[in-house]
Amino acid sequence: MANKKTKLPFKGTKEQEEQLRSFIRALPDKDSAVITVLQKAQEIYGYLPEEVQLIVADELGVSPAEVYGVSTFYSQFSLNPKGENKISVCLGTACYVKGSGDIFNKLVEKLGIQGGECTPDGKFSLEACRCIGACGLAPVLTVNDDVYGRLTVDDVDSILAKY
Amino acid sequence: MDMVNIKINGMDYSVKAGSTILEAAHEVGIDIPTLCYLKDINAIGACRICVVEVKGAKSLVAACVYPVNEGMEIFTHSPKVLKSRKMTLELILSTHERKCLSCVRGGDCELQRLCKEFGVEDEGRFDGENQHYEIDDSAVHMFRNDNKCILCRRCIAVCDKYQDVAVIGANERGFKTHVGCAFDKDLADVSCVSCGQCITVCPTGAIAEKDETDKVWEALADETKHVVFHTAPSIRVTLGEAFGMPVGTNVKGKMVAAIRRLGADKVFDTDFSADLTIMEEANEFIERVQNGGTLPLITSCSPGWIKYCEHKFPEMIPNLSSCKSPQQMFGAVIKTYYAEKNGIDPKDIFVVAVMPCTAKKFEAGRDDQAAAGVPDTDVAITTRELARMIKRAGLKFAELPDEEFDNPLGESSGAGAIFGATGGVMEAALRTAVETLTGKELEKLEFTEVRGTAGVKEATYNVAGMDVNVAVASGLKNAHALLDKVKSGEKQYHFIEIMACPGGCVNGGGQPVQPASVRNFVDLRGKRAAALYEEDANLPVRKSHENPMIKKIYEEYFEKPGSHKAHEILHTSYVARNRY
């Protein structure tokens, strides 16, 4: 259950809440609108913390259980915020056979989070991605827009230290 | 009625147009197995156990949702069908925690039965890596074990569609799909009302009540404890089902005999405190009408309804009757009046309430439910738990003699008996309130407008020159709809009865579990309720205020309904709770 609750405190603003609520109130049809509304909510907040999903349930008149069922079903929804620095490890075929799985696991261990999560200090988020078109440099990871290639597990510490 | 001609397994039949293959086959004597389907609750065609072959169809179809058509040719046990069902069972078993020997549902598990019927020989054929879920035992009344869940979603459907509680759903997807609360919270941290309807629809042992029979066995073995049992009105018409008797059999005499043989010091009838509830509630109603109190008055016997009201309609708490439920009134009377009369220290009395209800376990632990300074109820067990105790003691239930409740608190009226059916409390209250207000004896005791299993019933009675509007709702979804109309002003009632479970206590979450094969085709609520109305019709005393023991307890102890002492012992209070 990697995509579960975030450990980070909710920092939503009144303006964001108002924006979301008025979007929902303006919908012509509230039936079957959970996905549409969650997409909008994620656009506003960047992710879908519990507090936001409760606003959605409240406005749509559906249960939080239903909203959570939808938000955890679709991979497009993230229940965790992105970190200040977004780490993305390529688990595509070329990188994977070159050992990117070990690098990913090393990051899980070092950061203490699972894929899809964000560290409690908000500094790093971790996710796996598929091919970024740099197979010649395999195994590859990116931190924000920086690309790191031809990696070994031992490179992880020095990369993290830069941020 | 429109009919269509179809062939099933090569034989010609004329069946109702619009029926599903499942229903049509049942009509002609063929039971197609189901797991996810439950009549009126869940029809999603997901589990694929009910698949049948239809000539001309590209693949097997789900009989539970597929309608019959003119000229349709159906095969319900062709080799293709049987092979598919067996494979489905084997796949379900691959993620099912197969601890069947120690499972609460071992022996009456729907999955187990199907595996046997379809000759599953290798239960581990598709074993592989599995999810492991922690058991959620946070709630007072039940536990959830997702490792035994087969994702049929019956519990989700009943919680949402019947009860409007909707605290569980299907979380995540694919291999990680599991039934749980929003944000994977514990059941104790959400607005679950403890009604237990999810337990009665679960085909396996993934959901069950918390068994408290060990506490009862311990008390029975403790010579310093005076153990008093009392059984709710509906238990007598459902307990027999646990011993293979037909739905709607009244086993009152054998039930009393069994409990006595378990070792209880006294076996009393909750019907007595149902009568007491009526005395207090009818008085509360009359007082509110005469003194301009908060109306409509809403009954408080159903702890599932009370918790729902506290979560979802906190603004209506002032409408709730302050009367404790019959379970709690009984315990309170035992530990005050009865203790004093018999010179027993309330601390040495152990009250076991046998209830059709899992919310009664929650209710027993509520605040303001300890008239004698000790909890009114020590343990509330369900009909299922009592049946388990009787089986463990080796009592041959069907062969037991019919015995009477102990006195004095075993005396009750027909009004108390019908508490177990939706509309029963209303009818019982009307019998007493009308006679009190008019000072005249009722010519006809039956208030038939409030009887029957409809979700919402309403009626207007002219009582002493005043039109009294009453309504009865069972099932919390129905209650929600009714209360919305009250709040909007669309409806004006004076008195409302609400029972959390559809059909009332006879269909409570603590009642014997009937498999889908029975639930889909037998009117459980109607048959069980009919047995209660029959009991009422055959009793010499049918009005609460004419129960001799009720008269005596007011003369000797409580003085009159609504007295200071009655308020201290027989009434309680409520709290607003989180909406979700």
Interface residues (C-beta under 8 A of the other chain):
Chain A: M1 N3 K4 K5 E50 Q53 L54 A57 V62 S63 P64 A65 E66 V67 Y68 G69 T72 F73 Y74
Chain B: I156 D160 A166 V167 I168 G169 A170 N171 E172 R173 K176 C181 A182 F183 D184 Y580
